[in-house]
């Protein structure tokens, strides 16, 4: 458990970070001359480092690496969905309106005039990785499974909107809706992270698994519709090796690869999990990692200074970050738990946060402030412009009846002046550039107003100045934060420290991915540094569909799974959302109704939206080119999200871009071989054992031609001595230990 983010100790922390930064940079000079030895990487014989893209697993260690059933609540997806499974459409994050990209669908969605029927045309010539053709039967089966199994992620959504589903022909699906809804296709459109993935009907039927038992299967080995198949994985959950299908042109992206002349991506992709950021930095410098999920500014700066133009950053200059993730970050409440069901309490906690201090001291200017929970660049710029006049006049009523205007539009300019003073910015920026980078403003820091709001609802301070609940008990808050999201960690720790300074007893609970999200889904948390729920969008007009998750119908008792994990319920909001859902997206009446929805959620302070899920995106270009950046944004630049496969297949080997000539034959789904976790850093004289999958192909005819794999395992043993790397790391650890001890002693 982290013990808290102490603002008063910030300078000491910065000193330590600076010393560590210098030391790691020094070590990187040594590591830069170290021969790159891939024996420690779990690669098959004959596969060299240049053949592989190596990505960081978003959630670190995977608790049950043998479970690939991404349709089940609680199963991590961030090491599977960007290679194997897929949805019907992607939202294009580079398009201000989020125009859909056809993935498994062959065309945009088609609605009946009254919006009660949705017709979906599917691509033809797409095959699952085991050679079975993808058809309308797969889509129908998937939706019916969701309707019949409450243990599946999209059960509640399907039950809400789907009355019936049927195949009109082999490549056409018709969905009858429970009520008019011109947004229904968003169930199958990936805006950021995921959407309803289509299941291979034949996989479950061939195993004799009924729809109500699908959640009991591990989908192992997975049958893939995407361009990659699973080759092997670590039983400890620390790595997964994916291989590009021999017939990747028959995958769901095959038509796009051919249409645009893309190379087709690397043959191999290795997903690696890490337990700490320091190891990620060292592995990147050693050439064993091509990117890092959510690096801290210190880690990013170390890599940038050490590797220079060997990496591609999102922006070519400070602040470097990509600040328009479709998902917004914030402090979320379990509104079923007292006192977070009280609107005044939620507002008081918001006004006790000093956003200027948070942005400068905690984020060091590398974050974009978000006040309206409306998603990525297109919808953010759209709704900011429309609602800025309202925000400037928006006020809350204080106990004495006076009005207090809560919006502060000066914050971005304070950050700008700080950045100039630090030397990060050497030329004058326009107002538009400042607000594009850091947002339009946030709530005023007003602890005196927060105090009035709390006293209004019966809170009081004890003799020691600490806050007491109306019943006289000490007010204690537990904030959940994850182990793997840097910005969420910083936000949670900073909010905790600011609330402590305000007089609240706050503790922080740090959780790995599965328990972190299970606490939200099942309502066992109080307050958390979370992201998403309603606060995301890939286009300006999808807001009512995304906000529908806040409706009362989705609220379940604590201990039961709820897609509305804030457990917010207000019939007035339900009414606004349902009216908007019956209107054509982008129509004047729909825009006006969406404005009212956003205003309502802001006034209610359903969650304290603070910033974007920004990322210091970078990619190593030693071996591969074509990575996304602000100059080449692509559809979705986030390597942990489901649509990244469309970026992956655009990568090409460093230095040239040949025309791919793959053979369009089915790739059998190999049975992945679980392998032991490799030693992350090879020590002198240590034997490194690499377990390699050796395949023998046997062809036989059943009713159609298929290829069956017989997999055996052989062990190849190599002794690798990396004295230079070992000495460098030893020096690093020695000096870091000395630096920390010296700093602590001085304190």
Helices and strands as residue ranges (DSSP letters): G 7-9, H 10-32, G 38-40, G 49-51, E 52-56, E 89-91, E 100-102, E 110-111, E 117-121, H 136-148, H 155-161, E 162-169, E 172-177, G 184-188, E 189-190, H 201-206, G 211-216, E 228-234, E 239-244, G 248-250, H 254-260, E 268-272, H 277-285, H 297-307, G 308-310, E 311-313, E 327-333, H 343-351, H 355-357, I 358-362, H 377-393, E 395-397, E 403-405, E 407-408, H 411-422, H 431-438, E 442-443, H 447-456, E 460-461, E 467-468, E 476-482, H 486-501, E 505-511, H 513-521, E 527-536, H 543-547, G 548-550, G 552-554, H 571-581, H 588-604, E 607-612, E 618-620, E 624-625, G 642-644, H 645-648, E 652-653, E 673-675, E 687-701, E 705-719, H 723-746
